[in-house]
Amino acid sequence: MTEANAALSPWKGELPRIGIRPTIDGRLGGVRESLEEQTMEQARSVVELLTKVLRYPNGKPVECVVADTCIGGVAEASAAAEKFRKEGVAVTITVTPCWCYGSETMDMDPHTVKAIWGFNGTERPGAVYLAAVLAAHTQKGLPAFGIYGKDVQPAGTKEIPADVAEKLLNFARCGLAVGLMKGRSYLSMGGTSMGIAGSMVDSSMWEKYFGMRVEAIDLTEFVGRLQKDQFDQEEFKKAKAWVAENCPEGKDYNSDETKRSRESLDSEWDVSIKMALIARDLMVGNPKLAEMGLGEQAHGHSAIAAGFQGQRQWTDHFPNGDFLEAILNTSFDWNGKRPPYIVATENDAMNGAGMLLGHLLTNSAQVFADLRTYWSMDAIAQASGERFSHELVGDGILHLINSGPAALDGTGQQGDSDGNPTMKPYWEIEDSEVDACLQATTWHPSVTEYFPGGGWSTRFKTRGGMASTMIRLNLVDGLGPALQIAEGYSIELPETIHDALDDRTNPTWPTTWFAPTLTGEGAFRSAYEVMNSWGANHCVLTCGHVGHLYITLASMLRIPVYMHNVSEERIFRPSSWKAFGTAGLESADFRACQTYGPLYR
């Protein structure tokens, strides 16, 4: 990440750490002494795994803090808790190869996310301690994740089994997401857009479930900063030159009567670029503003997610926010590669929350879209005059499309080790992939009837074959937030079929054709039922089949999941969830979340 991007990152300063708690049988006189090194070695092996694999959104390896001593009783547990508080620990993993005193050694902090790995060996009863301490967690209302390897290992084994490593990594990813949100902000830029319920920002939800505050500014703040040139003038020049070189203009689809002049379009580019700079500065601040005598504005709002109202009070008079949303959500700009800024179009804070969760789980950019249309195979043939079949498509496909805010990473021009389309953390993206994303995107004058104030819209289509997870967080009266998840793949249609379908809506907007993976049950009997069961007009597309991570994270936040196609063996929730039922896991999830209530109640 360049120096400029580092100074403007939402992930500056101290970030939450993972605390490792080596617990031990406290009996001195031979028992404890024989286990000290083995227990500490188990803790060190977890640290090595986590720091090698996991990174914060800024690209730096995650940091772990190990208790100063093995924890054999309440005094050492308290000392570890005090150290963790000073070191900013938000997630704890307790490890042990042996029996320990459960209630005396457990993590009692109600706001840390907890897991226990009980070594599966026959020499010492680590599994017995795991069961005992999980029972204590359940009894005391402190949910904890139990990690227990499938195969028995001999004492002293240093290698972490693959199944244990996967659970440790998945738990840590999700736990860090919880810690990274706490104390930050969602910035509402404007208010409700066109009566969309998701943009009626619910401060209580953000506070109780995510530990975040809602900051709000009126869009006149944009007007004032535009009129007074309250942004980095040199960076604007740099950004304008970069846009001219890297953002090719496409066809103007407006009628002759509604086409805007070249002078107007050039002005719209200038304002759009300035809006992007202003939105970013409002989110994270900018030290350049302090140099301009704008000390208060230089601080920003400590926002790791935001939303821009846009329609209609803004877009009836000023260029739309499509460039602002598209470029900030992307993993690169004129300053180089960097973490995406999470910005929801139409200030849909519920989709903004979903984008934030997806970004924290994967460190990659997220695609914001309308879940616009279900196309059956017969309807495709009727509209295009051609029959289409694909091994990943059942009864039809879903058209994900929206007016411009989708991250350019969503083109699918980044590739994994096998050449499949993907969306990477910024530090893995090659320069050639940045160029490919830019070349696959065209920028079109916005449709004047929709946007009288002008602006620019992106057009691209996502490469087919990208494993993806579509999600939506909905707010339900009397229930609170609830999550929907649909894993599937992006689909690439033949050009003639794509054009026939795409032209039926608005060809100036980016498109992802998505086929959910069907299970034959519930909402996943068909793609039609997925569309018919969706809870809102918007969705988030996250790269990868990461529905299991969303489920784990939702359980940490006490948010129930009411629709998903993740197989049961991939689901990982706190041990106490089993007490609410083992046959109907979806119903048990609702009962557990209702019983425990939001994390920050």
Salt bridges, closest charged atoms under 4 A:
GLU14 OE1 - ARG17 NH2 2.87
ASP25 OD2 - ARG27 NH2 2.63
GLU36 OE2 - ARG32 NE 2.66
GLU37 OE2 - ARG44 NH2 2.51
GLU41 OE1 - ARG44 NH2 3.15
GLU63 OE1 - ARG17 NE 2.75
ASP68 OD1 - LYS83 NZ 2.55
GLU76 OE2 - ARG32 NH2 2.89
GLU82 OE1 - ARG85 NH2 2.82
GLU215 OE1 - HIS301 ND1 2.81
GLU221 OE2 - ARG225 NE 2.77
GLU234 OE2 - LYS237 NZ 3.53
GLU235 OE2 - ARG280 NH1 2.65
GLU249 OE2 - ARG262 NH2 2.78
ASP256 OD1 - LYS259 NZ 3.71
ASP266 OD1 - ARG262 NH2 2.85
GLU268 OE2 - ARG260 NE 2.85
ASP270 OD1 - LYS240 NZ 3.24
ASP281 OD1 - ARG280 NH2 3.03
ASP316 OD2 - ARG312 NH2 2.88
ASP333 OD2 - ARG338 NE 2.93
GLU346 OE1 - HIS538 NE2 3.05
ASP348 OD2 - ARG472 NH1 2.83
ASP348 OD2 - HIS538 ND1 2.67
ASP370 OD2 - ARG372 NH2 2.63
ASP370 OD1 - HIS538 NE2 3.05
ASP378 OD1 - ARG387 NH1 2.99
ASP431 OD1 - LYS337 NZ 2.95
GLU433 OE2 - LYS424 NZ 3.01
GLU487 OE1 - ARG570 NH1 2.91
GLU495 OE1 - LYS461 NZ 2.50
ASP502 OD1 - HIS399 NE2 3.58
ASP502 OD2 - ARG459 NH2 3.45
ASP502 OD2 - HIS498 NE2 3.68
GLU529 OE2 - ARG525 NH2 3.53
ASP589 OD2 - ARG573 NH2 3.24
